[in-house]
Amino acid sequence: MILLSDGLETCNADPCALATELENGGVDFTTHVIGFDISQEESAQLACLAENTGGKFLRASNATELTEALKSTVKEVAVASGPQGVKLIPVYCEGCDQIKDDMFWWIYEPTQDANGNRKELGRNGGVSPLIELDAGTYFIQGRYGNAYATVEVTVEQGKLTTTQVNFNAGNLRVNSTATAGSDPLTDNMFYWVYESKLDMQGNRKEVIRSGSASEIFRIPAGEYNVQARHGNADADATITVPAGELTDYVFDMQVGYMRVNAVATAGADPLDNNMFYWVYENRKDLEGNRKEVTRSGSKSDVFMLPAGHYILAVRNAGEVQNSEVSLTPGQVLDLNVSIQSD
């Protein structure tokens, strides 16, 4: 409390005695007293009230001193009462651990305009921020990776409101191997995470994607369809991500590697220009055609292919050589294809 007085108490009460009685009775309060244009006798009585409650006593004899005294006591009250606003505590789920990283927050006015939008008042990238706000009601949105949560908070004058925000989120960590039991792949991976349910056109909504060989997706708890690609090898899985847990999944890509060079004759150095390669499925369709899998115009290339049987077509300066190739999971096959003219 801040008391501004211009003289002695005139209601036949003893402010010093009353302050002492309240303090002894367990009432927790502090009074800062400002005496404006008062005498020494008046100062003694007012100073006693401040001292008995742990407050400050200041005298002011003019408008300038009064302004400075008010600023000083208001600052004391602000420091004593602590920050006013909201402390946000993000959690994975009700009863789960607190989230420790990758958070972002937006603060909005609570009301929506005619288009359903709210006016943004600020944003914060802290994991568990303390945001100082004026008294009032706010709409706050938080993002953890691809999981979002909202909360409406009312800030009271002089108080800090602590609010727990439930994101109902989990973490999905994906890795891939060329074949079951082999070391994790370290490059040329791509992942897509889709909602499990299909829409009316039979499509799934994409949630997030990544080109990292190993990735942790921060997503809402639920069931997902996850697709992985390594070169021309694909794999997919339906994965359930529980709230508050780290789910690990390893894709077995069942991939083989075909490294190709073209030579003019057996044992010669690889040709270094005018090269083109096509890889086709070995089987033919009903019209007798083979489906193209991939192609490359590099002089030397490594094809990442699902284990199986293929036709490799190599062209150099108009000459084409076809070869049958078989790949097993995890195999690295080096091919030097001889291009010989008639």
N, C-alpha and C positions, 0 to 999 in steps of 0.2 A: 504494500500500500504506500502511496505517496501522499503526504499531508502538507498542504500549503496553508500557512497561518500568518495573520497580520497582528497577533497580540496574544494576551493571556486568555486562558479558559475562563468563561464567565457564566457557566451553568452549574456552579457549585459542585464540581466533580474534580477528582484528582487523576489526571491522565497517567502520571507515573505509576501510581498505585494500581490503577486498572490494568496497565500494561503488564506489570509484575504479576498480578493475579491471573491474568489470562495465560501468560507464559508458564507459570507454575501449574496451571490446570491442564497443560498439554496442548493448548491451542497453538498451532504452528503458523505464526505470521511474523512479518517483518514490516516495520514502518520507517520509511525515509521521510524526514521532516525538513521543510524549507521555511525558514522564518523571513518574512518580507518586511523590511523597515520596522524592526522591533528593537526594544531596549535590552539591556543586559539581564534584567530580572526576567523578562519574557523569554530570553534566550535560554536561561537555565532550566525553566520548566519544560520547554519544547525539546531541548537536548536530552533531558532525562527520558522522555518518551521514546526517542530514537535509540538511545543507548540500551534501554531495558528490553528492547525487541531485536537488537542486533542490527539496527539500521544506521544510516548516515544522517548527520545534522549539518545543514548548510544555511548560511545567512546571505541575504541579498538586500542591497540598499537602493538598487535602481533597476530599470528594465533590462539592461544588458546583463547584470549579474543574475537576475531572475531567470533569464533565458538559459544562461550557462548552467545554473543550478538544476533547472528542469531537465536539460539534456543529460547531465551527469546522473541524476537519479533514475531517469528512464532507462539509461544504459545499464545501470545496476540491476534494475528489475528484469530487463531482457536477459542479462547474463545469468541471473539467479534462476529464472524460470526455464532457461534452456530454449532450444529452437522451437518454432511453431511451424507445423506442417505435417508431413507424413513420412514414415519409415516403411519401405516396401520390403517384404520378406518373400522371395519366390521359392516355391517348393514343387517337387515333381508330382506329388499327389497328396491327398489328405493323409497325414501321418507319415509321409515320406521325408527323406533328407532335403535339406535346403540346396537349391541350385547354386553352383559356385562360379559359373562362367557363361559367356556368350549371351548376355542379357541386354535388352534395350527397352526403353520406356517412353511413352508419349502421354502428355497431360492435356486434357481437353475440358472445355466447359461442359456441364452436364446436359444442357439443352441442345436439341437438334434444330437445324433450319428446315425450310420447306422441302429441301432435297435430301433430308436425312443426315446431313453432315454436321459435325461439331467443330467449333473454332478451336484450333490448337493453341495452347498457352505456353508450351515448352516441351523439351525432351531431355532424356538423360541416358547415358550409356553405362551407368554404374550397375554392378551386379545386384547389390542390395542398397539402393541409394536412400539418403535422407534428403528429402526435397522440402525446402522451406516455402510455405504458401500462405497467402492471406486466409483469414477465416472464411469458410464457405464450402460448397460441395463441388467435387471434381469427378470427372470420368477419366480413369487411367487405364491405358492398354499396355501390356507387356508382351515382348516377343522373346522366345527362347528357341533359337534355330528356326524351325518351321512350326513351332507350337505357339499359339497365342492365348492370352487370357485377359479379361477385363474385370475391373472392380470400380465401384462408386464409393468415394470416400468423402466424409464430412470432416473438415478441419475446424476445431474450436479455438477461440481466442486464447492465446497463451499456452496451448497444449500441443504435444507431439502425439500423433495417432500412429500406432504401429499396426500394419495390415499385412496379413499373410495372403499371398496370391497363389492359387492352385492352378498349375498348368496342365495337369493330367498328361504328363509327357514321359517318354522313355528315350533311350539311346540305342540305335542299331549300328553295330560295327560290322562292315563287310570286308572280306578278303577273298582272293581267288587263287587257285592252283591250276597248273597245267593238267595234272592228273591226281587222283586221290593220294594223299600222303606226301606229295612233293612239297618243296619250299613255296612259300607265297610268291605270286607274281609281283614284280616291282614296277612294271610299266605297261603302256598300251592297254589300260583298262578304262572302261566307262560303265557307269551304273545309272539306272533310272529307277526311281521309286514312284509307284502308282498306288492310288486307292484300289482296294481289292474289288469293290463293286463295279459293275458295268452300267453304263447309261443306256438309254433307249436305242442308241446306234451300235451298241456292243463295244464301246470304247471306255477306257479307264482314264480318270483325271490324273495328270502328272502332279506329284507333290514336290519333288526335288530331283536333281541330277548331280553327278560329279564325275570328273575325269581323273581323279586320284586313284592310284592302285589300291590303297587302303583308305577307307573313309568311315567317319562316325556321323550318322545322321541323327539330328535332334528333332524328333517328330512326335505328334500326339500319339498316345497309346491307341493301339488298334491293329487291324490286319492289313497287310500290304502285299502287292505284287511287285517283286523286285527283279529287274532284268540286268544282266551283266553281259558285256561284250569285250572280247579280246581278239583283235584283228577281225577275222571272219567267223570266229567261234562265239556262239551265244548260249546263254543259260538263263533260266528264270526260276523263281521259287516264290511260294506264298509264305510269308513270315509274319508271325504275331509278335508285336512289341508291347510288353506289359509296362504299365506306368511305374516309374521309379527304379527301373532295372536297365542294365546294359545287356543287350542281346547280341551274341556273336553268331555270324553265319559265314561259312566258307563255301564259295562256289567251286565245284569241280568242273573246269571248262572242257575237259576231254579234248585237248588241243594238241596238234602236232605242228612242227615247224619245217618248212621246205625252203632251203636256201639255194637259189638258182643262179648259175652263171652259164653263159653260152660260149662255146669255143668253136673255132673253125674246123679243127680236127682233134681227135682224141689226144690228150696230153698237151695240147697247145695252151698258150696263155688265154685268159678270158677276153672276149671281144669287149670293146669299151664304147661303142656307139651304134646307133641305128638298131637298138634292141627293143623288142616288145614281147610281153608275156601275157597269156590268157590261161586261166584255170577254169575248167569245166567239171561239173559232176560227171561221173563215169557212166551213170545210167542214162538211157535215152527216153524221151517221152513218147507218146503214141504216134507223133509225126516223125519220129526218128531224130529229134534234135536233143542236144544236151543243154542244160541250164548253165549259164555263165555264173561263176562264183565271185571272181575278182580279176583284175588286170593290173598291169604296171608297165610304165615306159622307162623304168630305171635300167641301167646296164646290168645291175646285180640287185636282187631283192630277196627279202625273207617274207614268205607267206605264212601267216598264222591261220591254220585251217582246222575245222573239226576233224577228228580222226575218221578216216574213210578212204575211199578210192576216187581218183581224179584223173582227168586228162589234162596234161600240160602242153600248151601250144606255144612254141618259141619262134619268133620271126626276126630275121636279120637281112636287111637289103633285099627283101622280096622272097627269101627262102624261109619256109616254115617247116618246123620239125614237131611232130606230135609224140608224146610219151605217156604211157600209163604209169601212175604213181599211187602208192598206198602209204598211208600214214597211220601210226598207232599213237595213243595218248602219251604225251611227253617226249615223243621222238623228235630228234633234230636230224633231218635228212639233207645232206649236201648233194646237189645234182650239178654236173657239168654236162650240158646238152650239146652234142656235136651238130653243127649246122654245115652240111656238105651239099654243094651244088652238084648237079648231074654233069 
